[in-house]
Amino acid sequence: MIPSLLPLDPFLTGDYAAHRDSFAVAGVGEAGAGEAGVPLADPAAVGAALTAFTAPLGPARRVAAVSQWTKSYFAVLTVPSVAATLLLDCDLPLSPAGGITMVLGENGRPAGFRLPGDARPLGPDRLGTACGFTRFSGLIDDHLAAIIPVFATAGGVPQRMIWSNAADYLDRAARMLVPLASAWPGREAAAAGLQALLTTPLRPDGSPNLLHEPVRLMNGLRTRKVCCLRYAMPGEDFCGSCPKRRRAEAARAARG
């Protein structure tokens, strides 16, 4: 068994250092020890947690609030779980049906997760594959595909917007971790598989890849394909990758 608290310190730095301890097992560690978690297998409980954050902001900001709440969720979920699978060869028990719970911060946003058991080494089929959809199936198929419809139903928003938020954080993880993994002998295929999750329009079975190209370059700058609506939140401005911000900047430049 791999230790419950994953040694991610060398890999998650800068803005992502706070996510080193996103996961704990059975209340052990920094991810909400001693607090009651929200069972992700219970759509009503998940919906109540989301509504508690969005309702005080009023109906006019509901969609933006749902988007920001899910961004917080994917920030604490995606970056460390990708690091664990890519660099530590861990299979995390992420399936909502398996008993994972979410811990909320004081602001009502997701702050961490309590896993139902320890991480385990990847099986041979996932360890030896160059297919990112297979290696990262615990995150993509077991978790994202199960929880995103719950978020969409509870928040009354399109799944496409929520998948875009998840893909944005997958892209952030890839930008940080792919160069590191590519430099390790024997890990080049895993790094390429992670990158392919963002660049391949179709999954191996021919179905649409909902993680495809969440960002693109506009005037040489990282730009989201789908706006996250952060600017609609009280006291917030455009995010650093906002497509509306990029278009406004381009229009000002064109006017001279």
Helices and strands as residue ranges (DSSP letters): G 14-21, E 23-25, E 38-39, H 43-54, G 55-57, G 59-61, H 62-87, E 90-91, G 96-98, E 101-104, E 110-115, E 120-121, H 124-127, H 132-135, H 137-137, I 138-144, H 145-155, H 159-182, H 188-199, E 215-218, E 221-224, G 230-232, H 243-255
